[in-house]
Amino acid sequence: MPTWPRYRPCWFLAAGLVLALGCGGGGGSPSGGAARGSGGAAAGGGGVTVTGGAPGSGGLGSGGLSATGGRAASGGAPASGGAPGAAGRGGGGTPGAASGGAPAGSGGKGGSAGMTPASGSGGSPGSGGVSASGGVPGTGGARGTADLIHNDTFWKDSDGNTIYSQGGGVFRFNGKYYWYGVKYNGAVTYAAKPTKLNSDTSFAAVTCYSSTDLVVWKHEGDVLTAAGLNAAVMSASWVGRLGVVYNANTKKYVLITQYQGAAGTGELFATSSSPAGTFTYDHVQPAITNVANMTTGDQTVFVDDDGSAYLICSSSSGRANLYVAPIRASDSLNVEPAVRIFGGAGREGNAMFKYNGMYYFCSSDLHGWNASHSYYIAASNIMGPYGAEGIIGNTDADFSHVSQTGFFITVAGTAGTTVIFAGDRWSDFAGNGLGYNQWCPLTFKGATPSMVSSSSWSLDATTGTWTMGADNNYALNPSFEADRVAMTQPAGWTTTTTMSGTPYSNVSGGHTGNWAWQLSATSSYQATLNQKATGLLNGTYTLSVWAKSTGGQTTANLYVKPGAGTEQDASLAKAMTGWTQLSIAGVVVTDGTCDIGVTTTAAANQSVTVDDFTLLRTGP
């Protein structure tokens, strides 16, 4: 996320960076010429459903487990490999694997509610329903009264009002979680009508929400407002990237945030006698010793197990230096001299978590308001030395569930520990989908973290365990919002064609968000868009997509093929001038995998446009 001074989105990734500890696969060769089958069996067990009319309130966003065909680690470029085979999706080589780490274990079946406790009659967990110490869910098991976290939507508080909290953090005081973040005036505008991004970063308030379970949030109030700042500081061009520390010496809660305005540029400090505010302005610290340019790029506040607090940040100009800076222990009203712990490519979205005694300093690419895969470096001492930079596993396939590293929450419970990746989706300023807060669980293979991209999952804050939600969407990057600019290879998907050109690309004007995917060419062509979903619970699934079509193609199909089953198709070869939803029900998965996608053989200027895929488990 750009911070002061205002940073314009960088549309190009830096290439050639050598990465370790979880970099993306190098990419295998696509199929070597095997022709695509002639269509397979018609949809069974429920058949094809077509729903027309006006667009709904938005399809489910990206989620699910890792899929092949992800981006290579460096720079987000497509995985290296040979040219497409002679006939698209056929037998042959293996597409490039998504980056980093082992896929998560299969989750249990979640409850049926949103950011409120799920209704239902309960039921016992199935075998393996309790997570291991690393937060990996067991297989199977329904959670009848579980609490669900639903991504890809605008979250509501306990009173049903939209939650506005960006660029902040969650802190635990007196046995309760408090979530602080910024409410921007542009966020209110976009949530009311999420059809067009805006650039209104004007500061409305620092909000505070409280929770005992990290799912249901009560709005405690706006604890610092533009009107509440005194006349010397209330005129601000930027307030953001904040955290709150409790100081046992002064018995004060101290809010620390970036600030640029009438009182200068630096770290603004405000204090309160209660975690729920109101916070009173104290001063602005104009510079941090040892930080290049003296001011920070993106930052968060990290509190260690012993209560010591640190500012986690980069330098403001170029952002190529990463720092850990202690917050003064006596009163928490000053950031002490920083220690540079990393230097290299520019990074933003800087945040930290601790797991099994290791400190993980995490960050994103310099992509402005847009999504990014997520980096990490790790050390046994908070001041270093840190190891080589790697990519958090699975964040290439949909660029961290179409978000940027925001902050992390470590939930230590009676049965395990879950680390939550709390991503910021700056959709108000990037137009990249629905919702501002995208929270997903991390899993670990040894010391290597991976993110489980999920649209719906269940968290038990008491036990520290989680399971996948019953309504999770297992398609990755289903709305093509992870691809920030015009692309011919979408993140998480593979594309193939028999022609020498590229008869496919993302196009603006999606069913939801900014982007959709289109198969089209100015001469006759064949093209396929495919994703291989893996790590699925065995059972029955429904595949859906929103589509437009010129009609008249020789063939144009939505398809799904379980790894051990028969392909089922739904025709897209009829004219659909408005967004129309098509579904294939009764898809039986028995080996944990299936291929989904769209294929067409068409004449010049005949096109199919698709958006908002969903792959939902509907039964055992």
Secondary structure, 3 states (H helix, E strand, C coil): CCCCCCCCCCCCCCCCCCCCCCCCCCCCCCCCCCCCCCCCEECCCCCEEEECCCCCCCCCCCCCCCEECCECCCCCCECCCCCCCCCCCCCCCCCCCCCCCCCCCCCCECCCCCCCECCCCCCCCCCCCCCCCCCCCCCCCECCCCEEEECCCCCECCCCCECCCEEEEEEEECCEEEEEEEEEHHHHHHHHCCCCCCCCCCEEEEEEEEECCCCCCEEEEEEEECCCCCCCCCCEEEEEEEEEEEECCCCEEEEEEEEEECCEEEEEEEEECCCCCCCEEEEEECCCCCCCCCCEEEEEEEECCCCCEEEEEEECCCCCEEEEEEECCCCCCCECCCEEEEECCCCEEEEEEEECCEEEEEEECCCCCCCCCEEEEEECCCCCCCCCCEECECCCCCHHHHCEEEEEEEEECCCCEEEEEEEECCHHHHCCCCCCEEEEEEEEECCEEEECCCCEEEEECCCCEEEECCCCCCCCCCCCCCCCCCCCCCCCCEEEECCCCCCEEEEECCCCCCEEEEECCCCCEEEEEEEEECCCCCEEEEEEEEEEECCCCCEEEEEEEECCCCCEEEECCCCEEEEEEEEEEEEEECCCCEEEEEEEEECCCCCEEEEEEEEEEEEC
